[in-house]
Each structure stands twice: as C-alpha cells, then as structure tokens.
C-alpha cells in the first residue's frame, strides 16, 4: 500500500507555516513536491500576491497573456483579481526617432490569431467569476511602475538600447482595430458580459506615433459592437483628422469612432487653438480650420443619449457656431 511522503505527512498547519516562510522561488519548488504541497503553495502564493492581484496592469504581450491565464487558473488567485488594465504596445514610448526592432514583433502579436486565441481562453475563465469587475482600456494607468505582467521583452530591449521606455495614458483612435481588436472579438465570441469591459478612450495623437506607422498591421473586424457598449468617456482632437497612417488619412476611422461613442457619458472635443501642431494658419477672425470643422459635424449628426458632459474647446467663428 502506498504511503504519503514524510513531507506530505506533516500536519496542514505546519505545511502552511513552511509555505508562508518561503520566497516565490522557494514556493515554486515546494509546489512541485506533491499535490498536497501544490495546494498549500497556491494558498501561500495568493496571500503573498494579494495586494498586486486586486488591480493588475497587463502588457498585451504573449508573456503577459500566458501569465494572466496561468494566474486565473489558480482558484485562490482568480477570486482576488478585481480589475485588469490592458496596456497595448501602441502605448509604449521610446526616446529617439526609431522604435526598437522588438516593437514590430510585439505589435504584430497584438493583431494576430494567437492573441485572439489566448484572450478567448482568458475570457472563458473570467466569465463565471463573480468577484471580477472589469477589463479597463485606454484609461489612466495606476501604479504603472509596479511591474505590470508581461514586460520581459520590453525590459530586455530597454537594457539593450540603454534607455528607458515609457507608457502613456490613452491611445490614438486608429490603433483600436489593431491594438484591441483581438481582445474585443474574444469578448464577443465567448459571451463575456460586455459590462465587464470599460473603455475610457482619451486619444493621445502626437508626432511620436509615427514611429509605428511603417508597420502595416492587419486590422480586426467585428470589434465595434463591444466598443460601442463599453465606451464611457471619449476624447477627440483636430490632430486625429490630420494623422496619416500607412499613407492613408485617418478621417474615416475618426468619424466611425464618433459614431461608436454615442453611448459615452463624457465627450471631450478639443481643437488646438494656437494651430501650432497641425500647421493651419489662422486669420484675424479665428475661423475654424477644416479639421476643427470636422470635429463639430458629428455632434450634429449623431445622438448621444447618455451624455452627461460635453467639453468643446474650439475657437469657432460665429458663422460656424452650432
């Protein structure tokens, strides 16, 4: 008759004491000793990580998604995860005129079927979880320097480049189909409650985005339904209309995003009053530039049923006032 090992024969209370006093490396070794030790180590791991698990920051890399999937399959960890802020690779900023070579690989992963497949697995795990609140997209990133999951390749590239990368809040609108199309399609395909997705899209277009424009990334389709329900706050700028990506002006996708933001409670519409960032000269009457006129048109065309706040800061000629 098989007998338990001496380690497994110890009282559960003593095993808990052992696990509690191990560091994370020791816990991993302790975990593979036996099924009993695996259960005890998972409890100890969840206790050690409780503070970080409540609100996770996640780089949308293959490493990050696999780590999240592994964590979520530990019941003691899953019940501690309340919210997850997803950080797209389009939000990563590098100093200098060019992004490191690794960025093309990371950006291509975000737009890949592999990314979609991992998100589907993750959504299936979180779908029945009663304690999980939401995934956050495009929002202010809290505690960003508290080691988000999935940053290994970024950190390695940082060391090779001998410079530090940054993470910005918000996205440019034209990054949605490539940056979050896989995630939103996974939500739709798995039936995860759309109430579990919270989008606070404050667009941050700037010349620094252009370092990504040379990457011709496939754009997902079918993500719009999730986006339309999830948006709570949205920001638009005249710079959105001046952007050129892969040789194409982005005014059509900006108009589309205006239409998708009709459920938002807050809309910010900002023209650049000094015109220094998009190069249109202003006459004595301070007429709207063509891009600012485009910003105003959707406010007439679409109905924003849930709108609680509209902040429109554009210098408008009286003949163009709305």
N, C-alpha and C positions, 0 to 999 in steps of 0.2 A: 504494500500500500504506500502510495506516495506521501511524503511528509513535507510540510512547509519548511522553508529555509529558516535558519536562525533569525535572520533579519525580519522576515515576514511574521515570525512567531512572537515578536515583541508586541507589547500592548499598543493599541492605536494611539494612546496618549503620548507614549514615548516616541513613536514614529512621527507624530506631529511636532514634537519638540526638536527632533533631528532635522526635519524638513525646514522648520522655521529658522534654524540657525545656519542654513546653507545659503551661499550666494547663488545667483542664477545659473552659473556654470555647474555648480555642485548639484543643483536641483535637476538639471538635465541628465546628469549621470545617475542620480538617485532614481529618476523616473523610469529608466530602462531596466532597473534591477528586477522588478516583478510587477504584476498587475496591482497588487496591494500598494506598493510604493508609488506606482503611477498615479493612483487615485489620491494618495496623500500629497504627492508633489504638486498635483494640479490645484488642490486646495491652497497649498502654501504659495504657489505661483500667483494665483488670483489675489491673495491677500497682499503680496508684495507689489503687484501691479495695479491695485485697485484705484489709486489716485490718477494714474495715467489712462486707464481703460475707460473711465467715465466719459471723457470727451477726447476722442482720438483725432489727431491730424494725420492724414494719409496721403503720401505722394502716390499718384496714379502710375506706378511702375509695376512690372511683373513681380518684383520682390515684394512691393507693398501689398498687392492684392493677395499674393500667396500667404504672406504673414497674417493678414486680416482673416483670410479663410481658415488658417490653422488656429488662430485665437478663437474664432467664433465657433469652432467645433469642440472647444472645451467648455462644457456647460457652465462651470463656475466662472469663466471669463465672459461668456456671452451675456449672462444676466447683468453684468456690471457695465456693459457698453450702452451708453445712453444716446450719444450722437457722434457722428463722424464727419469731419470736414475734409472734402476731397480736394487735393491740390493738383491741378493739371500741370503738365510740363510746359504749357504755354504761359504759366505764371512764374516760371523760373527766369531770373535775370542774371546775365553775366556782364562784367565790365568789359569794355573794349568793343570793337566793331563787329567781331565774329563770335558766334557761339561755338563751344567745343564740339568735336565730331560726335560725341555720345548723344547729343541732343537730337540728332536726326533719328537715331535708333529709338530713343525714348518716345519721341513724338509719333513715330510710325507705329509703335506698340499701342499707343492710346487709340489709334484709329483702326486697329486690327481685329480680326475674328477671335484671336487668342484673348484679347482684353474683354471682348463681349462674353466669351465663354466663362472666364473667371468671375465676371460680375454676375452672371446668371447663377453660378454656384453660391456666391455670397448672398444674393437676394433670396434664394431659396432657404438659406439658413436663418436669415433675419425675418423672413415673412411671418413665421408663427411666434416670434419673440415678443412677449407682452411688455417688456421693460424698455425696449428700444424706441426712441423717439423719431430721429430723422437723420438723413444724409444732408449735409449742407454744401451748397455750390456757390462759388463766386462771392462768398461773404468775407468779412474781416477775419483774418486768421489769428486766433488767440494762441498765445504761448508757442509761437512758431519755432522758437529755438529749443523747445523741449522735445527734440529728437522725433520728428514725425516718422511713421513707419515707411520703409521702402526707399530710403535715401542713400543706400550703399553706393550705387554707381555715380550719383551726384557728388558724394563726398570724395570718392576716388578720383574723379575728374578734377575736383577742386584742388586736390593735392598735386595732381599732375600739372595743372595750369598755374599753380602757385597764386591763386586768387580766390576770393570768396564769392559764391553765388548768393543772390537774394531771392526773396519770394514776395510778390506784390499781391495786394488785395485786388480782387476784381479781374475781369477778363475783357478782351476785345470781343465784340459780338461775333465776328466772323470765325472765332475759334470754337464756337459751340458745337458745330456739326462734327469737327474732328476731335476736339478735346473731350466732349461729354456725350457724344452720340452713342458710344458703346454702352455707357452706364444707363442712359435713359431708355435705350432699347431693351436692356436687360430688365429694367423695372417693368416695362410694358409687357415683355414676353413672359415673365414669371408671375405676373399678377400681384407683385408687391404693391401695397397701398400707396397711391401717389401722395397721400397725406404724409408719408414718410420721407418725402423729398422737399427740401426747402431751398428756393433759389432767391438770392439777393444780388442780382446782377448789376454791379456798378462798373460800367465799361471803363477801361483804362487804356484807350488807344494812345500810342506815342511812337515817335520815330524808332524807339528801341525794338518795337515789334518786328521791324523789317528784317532783322537777322533771321527770322523764321520763315520769311516769305519764299525763299528759294526752295523750300521743301514742299513738293507737290503731294499733299496728303489726300487720301480718299475721304470724301465727306459722307457721313452716315445719313440715311433717310429714315423716316418713321419716328424720329425723336420728338417731333413737335407737340404731340398730344400731352406728353409728360411735362414738357416745358411750360405749356400754356396754363396748366393747372397749378404748377409749382411756384411760379413767379410771385413774389410778394412785393419786392421793390425793384425798380429798374431805372437805370440812368442812361441817357443818350447825349451825345455831343456832336457838334458840327464836324469834329475830326473823324467821326465814324464814316461820314459821307465822302471824305477826301482820301480814305485809305485805298490802296491798290494792292491786291494780293494775287500772286501768280498772273500778273498782267491784266487783271480784271478789277474794275472799280466795284466797291462793295455796297453801293447804294441799294441794290435789290434785297440783299440779306438784311440790311438795317430796316427797310420797310417791312420785311417779313417779321422781324423781331418785335417791331412796334405792334404788329397785329397779334403776336403771341403773348404780349404783355398786357392784354386787355383785362386780365383778372387781377393785376397788381393793385396794391393799396397805395403805393407811393410811386410817382413818376417824376424823375428829375430830367429836365431838358435844358442843357447848357450850351449856349453859343459862346465862342471865345471873343470877348468884347474888343480886345486890342488887336485881333486878327493876326497876331504875330506868328501863330502856329500853323495857319493854313494859307497865308500869303495873299489874301484878298484885300485890296486897298479899300479904304472907307472914305466916302466923300463927306462934305460938310454936314449933310443931313443924316449921316449914320444909318443909311439903308441897310437892311439885312443882306448879307452875302447869299448866294444861291444855296449854300449848304444849310444855312440857318432857316431859310425859307422852307427847305425840305423837312427840317425838324418840326416845323409848325403844322405842316399839312396833315400828318396822321392824327393830330389832336382833333381835327375837324371830321375826319373820315371814320374813325373807329369810336366805339362806345366803351368807356372804361367803367364798368358797372360797380366795381368795388373801390373806386378811387377815393381815398381819404385826404391825400395831399398831392398837389401839383406845384412843383417849383420850377418855374420857367424864367431863366435869366438870360434874355437875349435883348440886345438893343434893337427895337423894332421901329421902323418908320411908320408914322400914323396911317399911311395908306395900306400898310400890310398888317395892321393890328387885327387880332382875332377876338 
